[in-house]
Amino acid sequence: MMTRLDFLKSAGFTGPALMALLTSCVNNEDTVVDALSLQAEVLPTTPVSTTDSSGTTTASTVKLVSPTAITSEALIKLTGVKLRIDLTLAANAALLAVRGYLVQNGMVVAQSSAGVIVAATQTCSHEPKRNVIFNKTEFYCTKHGARFSLTGAGLNNFGSGGLTIYKTATDGNTVIVY
C-alpha cells in the first residue's frame, strides 16, 4: 500500500508544496468531511458596498459557497491565525469576486473559484521579494515570472522552489488564514 508521502512524491510534489499538502491531509483520527457536499452549502448573505470611478456607491449582497466553510463559533476557535479578513468592509470587496484577490500582511488571498479561498505567501522563493500576486488560476511573481499552482508547486523553472500555502476558513463574513 502506498503512503500519502509516497503518492505525493510520485505526483511530483517537493519542498514547501509537499509539506503544505502533508500538513493539510486528513489523519485517521480526524473526522472525514465530504467536500462536494460542503460546496453545495450556501453561506449567509454578506452585505457589500462598492464605489465605482464616478463616485457612485452600490450596495449589494454576496453569498459565498465554500468547502472551507465553518460556523462563526468554530472560526473563533482556530489556532495559529495569521490573518483575519472582514468581508463586510468595502476595502476587502475584491475577495468576493471569483479570481479576485488582495494582498495583506505579506500574504496573497484569493477566491480561486466560486467560494474557494486560497492563500499564499507574497514572498517568491526564486528571490525573496514580495512580488507574488494571484493571476487567474495560479500564483505569479511579477519580478521574474515564477509561476505556482494553488498547492504551491512550481510551474516553471523560476518557481521550482515552491511557494508557502496557508489554510483558510470562512463563515461567510470573515476569512481566516492560518
C-alpha positions in Angstrom: 0.0 0.0 0.0 1.3 3.5 -0.9 1.5 6.1 1.8 0.4 9.7 1.3 4.0 10.8 1.2 4.9 8.3 -1.5 1.9 9.2 -3.5 2.5 13.0 -3.4 6.2 12.4 -4.2 5.2 10.3 -7.2 2.9 13.1 -8.4 5.9 15.4 -8.4 5.4 17.4 -5.2 8.6 18.5 -3.4 9.7 21.1 -0.8 7.2 23.5 0.6 4.4 22.3 -1.6 4.9 18.7 -0.3 4.9 19.9 3.3 1.7 22.0 2.7 -0.1 19.0 1.3 1.1 16.7 4.0 0.0 19.0 6.8 -3.4 19.6 5.2 -4.2 15.9 4.7 -6.8 14.2 6.9 -5.4 11.9 9.6 -7.2 8.6 10.5 -8.4 10.1 13.8 -9.8 13.2 12.1 -13.4 13.5 11.1 -13.8 12.9 7.3 -15.7 15.7 5.6 -17.2 15.3 2.1 -16.0 18.4 0.3 -18.5 18.0 -2.5 -21.5 18.2 -0.1 -20.0 21.3 1.5 -19.7 23.0 -1.8 -23.5 22.9 -2.1 -23.9 24.6 1.2 -24.7 28.3 0.8 -23.3 30.5 3.5 -25.0 33.6 4.9 -25.5 36.6 2.7 -22.7 39.2 3.1 -23.6 42.9 2.6 -21.1 44.7 0.4 -20.9 48.3 -0.8 -18.6 49.3 -3.7 -17.8 52.7 -5.2 -17.0 53.0 -8.9 -14.7 55.5 -10.6 -17.5 58.1 -10.9 -18.1 58.0 -7.1 -21.4 56.1 -7.3 -21.8 53.7 -4.3 -23.7 50.5 -4.9 -25.0 48.2 -2.1 -25.3 44.5 -2.9 -25.2 41.2 -1.2 -23.0 38.2 -1.9 -23.3 34.6 -1.0 -20.1 32.6 -0.6 -20.1 28.8 -1.1 -17.0 27.2 0.3 -15.6 23.8 1.1 -13.7 25.6 3.9 -16.9 27.0 5.4 -17.3 26.6 9.1 -19.5 28.3 11.8 -18.6 31.6 13.4 -18.1 29.7 16.7 -15.7 27.3 15.1 -13.9 30.1 13.3 -13.1 31.8 16.7 -11.6 28.6 18.0 -9.0 28.2 15.2 -5.4 28.4 16.4 -2.4 29.8 14.6 -4.3 32.6 12.9 -2.1 34.6 10.6 -4.7 36.9 9.1 -8.3 37.8 9.6 -10.2 39.5 6.8 -13.6 41.1 7.3 -15.6 40.6 4.1 -18.2 43.2 5.0 -15.7 46.0 4.6 -15.6 47.6 1.1 -11.8 47.6 1.2 -11.9 43.8 1.0 -14.6 43.5 -1.7 -12.1 42.2 -4.3 -12.1 38.9 -2.4 -15.8 38.5 -3.1 -15.3 38.1 -6.8 -14.1 34.9 -8.4 -10.4 35.4 -9.3 -10.4 38.4 -7.1 -7.5 38.8 -4.7 -6.0 41.1 -2.1 -2.6 41.4 -0.5 -2.4 41.9 3.2 0.4 41.3 5.8 2.7 39.6 3.3 0.0 37.2 2.1 -2.0 36.9 -1.2 -5.5 35.8 -0.5 -7.8 35.0 -3.5 -11.1 33.4 -4.4 -9.8 30.9 -7.0 -13.2 29.6 -8.0 -16.7 30.0 -6.7 -16.3 30.2 -3.0 -12.9 28.6 -2.8 -10.5 30.8 -0.9 -6.7 30.2 -1.2 -3.8 31.9 0.5 0.0 32.0 -0.1 3.0 34.0 1.0 3.7 37.1 -1.1 7.4 36.3 -0.9 8.7 34.5 -4.0 11.0 31.5 -3.5 13.1 32.5 -6.6 14.3 35.7 -5.0 12.9 36.6 -1.5 10.9 39.7 -2.7 7.2 40.4 -2.1 6.1 40.3 -5.7 3.6 37.3 -5.8 0.1 38.0 -6.9 -2.9 35.8 -8.0 -3.3 35.5 -11.7 -6.5 33.8 -12.9 -5.7 30.2 -11.8 -2.3 30.4 -10.2 0.1 32.5 -8.1 2.5 34.5 -10.2 5.7 36.5 -9.3 5.7 39.8 -11.2 9.5 40.1 -10.8 10.8 37.2 -12.9 7.7 35.3 -14.0 7.8 32.5 -11.4 4.5 30.6 -11.6 3.0 28.4 -8.8 -0.1 26.2 -8.6 -2.7 26.6 -5.9 -0.9 23.9 -3.9 2.4 25.9 -4.1 4.1 23.7 -6.6 6.4 25.4 -9.1 5.0 25.5 -12.6 8.2 26.7 -14.3 12.0 26.9 -13.6 11.7 30.2 -11.7 9.0 28.7 -9.5 10.8 25.4 -8.8 11.4 26.3 -5.2 7.7 26.2 -4.5 5.5 28.6 -2.5 4.2 28.5 1.0 0.5 27.9 1.1 -1.8 28.6 4.1 -5.0 27.0 5.2 -8.2 29.2 5.0 -11.6 29.0 6.5 -14.7 31.3 6.3 -18.1 31.7 7.9 -19.2 34.0 5.0 -18.4 37.2 6.8 -14.8 36.6 7.8 -11.9 34.8 6.2 -9.3 33.3 8.4 -5.8 32.4 7.1 -4.0 30.1 9.4 
